[in-house]
Amino acid sequence: MTRTLKTHVLRILAGLALLAGTWGCSIVKYSFSGTSIQPDVKSITINFFEYTAQQVNPSLSNDLTEAIRTQFRKMTSLEQVDVDGDMEISGAITGYDVRASAVTANEVAAQNRLTITIKLEFTNRKYPEDDFEKTFSGYADYDSMQSLDAVQSGLCQEIIEKLVDDIFNATVANW
């Protein structure tokens, strides 16, 4: 082999050795779903989200709680347990409000906005430095000519999807 070829081969082998060494020293487990869950974290408790907002939507607590549980079931290998999981999510729906979001020249609402606000508490029993309390909010707009009753179900599903993504990213994707 020529000297140049030997140099390239040695550089490639050194790079592979370095890469193999860093793989063995992994601290955080990464997955194709974008999560960064420590390898010794095996379980999660997702508590029922209480409804404390003034305006009532009777199915929202259950829909939100189940959507979060489903997301974690699909996107992680964490076992969901009723109590004392390595991680725990709890919270409350604190706001359910409708306000005008776009006004016409005649000061008439052209669009309304449904906003759902939740307060979330995240606990990581193995890594308490990851614990946090945070407020999340999501909204969807609808034509003011429609009644809230007519569009509420679809709007809530849209908002829940956004909230679940935000919660998932904040708790296990470290975004």
N, C-alpha and C positions, 0 to 999 in steps of 0.2 A: 504494500500500500504506500501511496505517496504521503508525504508529511502533511499536506493540506487535508487529505481524506482522513488520516488518523486524528487530526485535530477536531474535525467535524464529528467524527464518531465519538470521541471522548466527551465533547460538549453535549452531544445528545444523551449519552449514558449518564453524565453528571446531572443533566436536567431531569431525566427520568428518576434517578435516585432521589433527588431533592423532592420531586413531586410525590413519589411513593412515601417518603418520610413525612411529608405534611399530611397525607391522607391518614396515616396512622395516629396522628395527634389531634384528631378532630375533637372539638369540645361540644359543638352543637350539631344536632342531627338535622339535615336539610332534606326536604322531599320535593317531589315534582309538583306538589300542590302549592309550593312557596312557603311552607311552614318552617319554622326554626324552633323545634321543640327539643329540649334537652333529652338525651337518651334515657335518663332515669325517671322521666316523667311518664307515667303509664296510664293515669286515669284522670277523668274530669267529672265534676258535678255541675250540672246546669240547672239551677233552681228556677222555679216558676216565677215569671215576672208579674209582680203585683200591679194592679191598675189603680193609680191615684189621681189621674187627670179628672177635671171637673166635668167635661163633656163625656158622655158614656158611649163606649163601643164594646158590647159584651163579649165579642169573640177575639178581640185584639190581643189580650194577654196570652191566651192559648196559642193563637196563630204565631205570634212572635217567638214564644218559648219553643214551640215545635220546630220552627224554621231554624233557630239557632242549633238545636239538637241535631237536626238533619244535616246541617252544614258540617258540624264537627264529625258526625258519623261518616259522611262522604269523603271529607278532605283530610282526616287524620286517622291514625290507628289507636287513638286513645279510647280506653274502655270508659263508657259512661256509667257512673255509679250514683246512687241516690244521696249518699253522704260521704264526706271526708275524702273527696278525690284529691289527687296531687294538685290539680288546678280547680278553681271554683269560680263560677260566674253567677252573679245574682244582680237583681235590679228591679226597677219599677218604671212603668210608663207614667211619666209626670205631666205630659202635655199632649193634647189632642185638640188642635185649633184650626179654624177656618177663617181666613182673612182675604180681602181683595188683593190681588197681585198685579193686576193691570187695570188701569182706569181709562175710559174713553174721554174725548174732549168735553163731553157733557157731564163729566164726573160720575159716570155710571161704571160699575165694575164690569169689565169685559172678561176677566178671568179671576177665579178664586184659587187659593192655595191651601191645601190640607197639609198641616205640619204635625208630625209625631215626634215627641221628645222623650228620651229615656235616660235615666240615670243608671249607670252600670258600675258595679264593683267587681274587680278581678283580683283573685287571690291565687298566688302560686306558692304552695306550702313548701316546696323544695327550694325555690329561689325567691324569697320574699322581696328582694330588690325589684322584682318585676311587677309587684302589686300596684294597682292604681284604682282611683275612682274618677269617672269621666262622664260627661253628658254628651250624648249623641242625638242628632236631630236629622230627620229626613223629611222631604216634602214632595208633593206632586201637584201640578196645576190642572185645573179643569175649567171648561167653559161655564160662565156664570148663568147661562140659560138652562143648564142642567141642574137638577137638585142633587144635593149631597147623597141622599138615599140612593139615587139612581147610579152613581159612580163610585160610591164609597168602597165597595168590595175590591174592585180593580185597583183603585188608588192605594188602598191599604196594602195589597199584595206588592205593588211596585215599591212602596216606601219600605216595607219589611225587607225586601231583597236588598235594598241599599243599606239599611241598618245592619243587617246580618253580615254583609260584606265588610262594613266598617268595624264591627265588633270582632269578626274573625281576624282581620288584618291587625287590629290593635292588640289582640290577646296572644295570638300564636304566629303571626307573620312578621311581627316587629316592624310595622310600617309606620 
